[in-house]
C-alpha cells in the first residue's frame, strides 16, 4: 500500500500546486501550502482508506490547512501587499498573454474566498460540482450558486479591464 500511496501522491503534486497557487495567490505561500499538505498526508496516511479517492482527500487536507493559515494570519494581524506590477517587465515575448493572465489573477484575487474556491475547483481543476461540494463541505446547490456568482463577477471584472 505504501508504494501505491506514495506514487499516487507524487502524481497529484502538479494539480495540488496549481490549486494551492489559486488559493494562496503567491508562489512561495503556495509551495508552503503544498509542503504542509504532503507532510500532513504522509503523517495521516493510515486515515486514508485504500479504494477511496486520494485526490479528493488531499484537496480537502489542503483546503483545511489554507483555512487554518488564513485564520492564523488574521489573528496575527499581518497584512500582505500585492506584488509589484513590474515583475514581468523585460520578459521575452508573450507580454500580452501575461498581461491577460495578470488581469485574471487580479480578478480572481478580488473574489470572495468561497467563490474563488468554487471557480478554482470546477473551472480550473475540472472537478464535478458534486466532487467540489464534497471537498468544500457544502451542498451541491450552494457550490453551484458560489460558482455562478464567482463566474459572473469574473466576467464583469474582466470586461472592465480588457
C-alpha positions in Angstrom: 0.0 0.0 0.0 2.8 2.4 0.8 4.3 2.3 -2.7 0.9 2.9 -4.3 0.1 5.6 -1.9 3.3 7.5 -2.4 3.2 7.0 -6.2 -0.3 8.4 -6.4 0.6 11.3 -4.1 3.6 12.2 -6.3 1.3 12.1 -9.4 -1.0 14.6 -7.7 1.6 17.2 -6.9 1.2 19.4 -10.1 -2.5 19.6 -9.6 -2.1 20.3 -5.8 0.4 23.1 -6.5 -2.0 24.7 -9.1 -4.8 24.6 -6.5 -2.5 26.0 -3.8 -1.4 28.8 -6.1 -5.0 29.7 -6.7 -5.8 29.7 -3.0 -2.7 31.4 -1.8 -2.2 33.8 -4.8 1.6 33.8 -4.0 4.1 31.2 -5.3 6.1 31.0 -2.1 3.0 30.6 0.1 1.6 28.0 -2.4 4.8 26.0 -2.1 4.5 26.1 1.7 0.9 25.0 1.5 1.8 22.1 -0.8 4.6 21.1 1.6 2.3 21.2 4.6 -0.4 19.2 2.7 2.0 16.4 1.7 3.5 16.4 5.2 0.1 16.0 6.8 -1.0 13.4 4.3 2.1 11.3 5.0 1.7 11.6 8.7 -2.0 10.7 8.4 -1.8 8.1 5.6 -3.4 5.5 7.9 -6.6 7.5 7.9 -6.9 7.3 4.1 -8.8 4.2 3.0 -7.5 2.3 0.0 -10.0 2.4 -2.8 -11.2 5.8 -1.9 -10.2 8.9 -3.8 -6.8 10.1 -2.8 -7.1 13.3 -4.8 -10.3 14.4 -3.1 -8.7 13.6 0.3 -5.6 15.6 -0.5 -7.6 18.6 -1.8 -9.6 18.5 1.5 -6.4 18.5 3.5 -5.1 21.4 1.6 -8.2 23.4 1.9 -8.4 22.9 5.6 -4.8 23.9 6.0 -5.4 27.0 3.9 -8.4 28.0 6.1 -6.3 27.4 9.3 -3.4 29.6 7.9 -5.8 32.4 6.9 -7.3 32.4 10.3 -3.9 32.4 12.0 -2.8 35.4 9.7 -5.9 37.3 10.7 -5.2 36.7 14.4 -1.6 37.8 14.0 -2.8 41.0 12.3 -0.4 40.6 9.4 -1.1 42.2 6.1 0.4 41.4 2.7 0.9 43.8 -0.1 0.2 42.7 -3.7 3.3 42.1 -5.8 4.6 45.0 -7.8 3.1 45.4 -11.2 6.5 45.4 -12.9 7.6 41.9 -12.0 7.3 40.8 -15.7 9.0 43.8 -17.2 11.7 42.8 -19.7 10.4 39.3 -20.1 10.9 37.7 -23.6 7.7 37.7 -25.6 4.3 36.8 -24.5 3.7 40.1 -22.7 0.1 40.3 -23.9 -0.7 36.8 -22.7 1.0 37.6 -19.4 -0.9 40.8 -19.1 -4.2 38.9 -19.6 -3.2 36.3 -17.1 -2.3 39.0 -14.7 -5.8 40.6 -15.2 -7.4 37.2 -14.5 -5.2 36.7 -11.4 -6.2 40.2 -10.1 -9.8 39.5 -10.8 -9.6 36.1 -9.0 -8.0 37.7 -6.0 -10.9 40.1 -5.7 -13.5 37.3 -5.5 -14.7 36.3 -2.1 -12.9 33.2 -0.8 -15.9 30.9 -1.3 -16.5 32.0 -4.9 -12.8 31.7 -5.7 -12.7 28.2 -4.3 -15.7 27.1 -6.4 -14.2 28.7 -9.6 -10.8 27.1 -8.9 -12.2 23.6 -8.2 -14.7 23.4 -11.0 -13.4 25.6 -13.8 -9.7 25.3 -13.3 -9.2 21.9 -11.7 -12.1 20.2 -13.5 -13.9 18.7 -10.5 -17.5 17.9 -10.9 -20.0 20.0 -8.9 -20.6 17.1 -6.6 -16.9 16.4 -6.0 -16.1 20.1 -5.4 -19.0 20.3 -3.0 -17.6 17.4 -1.1 -14.1 19.0 -0.9 -15.6 22.3 0.3 -18.1 20.6 2.6 -21.3 22.2 1.3 -24.4 21.1 -0.6 -24.1 20.9 -4.4 -26.6 23.7 -4.8 -24.6 26.0 -2.6 -21.4 25.3 -4.6 -23.3 25.9 -7.8 -24.5 29.3 -6.5 -21.0 30.2 -5.5 -19.7 29.2 -8.9 -22.3 31.2 -10.8 -21.8 34.3 -8.7 -18.0 33.9 -9.0 -18.1 33.4 -12.7 -20.4 36.3 -13.2 -18.2 38.6 -11.1 -15.1 37.5 -13.0 -16.8 38.2 -16.4 -17.9 41.7 -15.1 -14.4 42.5 -13.8 -12.6 41.2 -16.9 -14.9 43.0 -19.2 -14.0 46.3 -17.5 -10.2 45.5 -17.6 -9.8 44.1 -21.1 
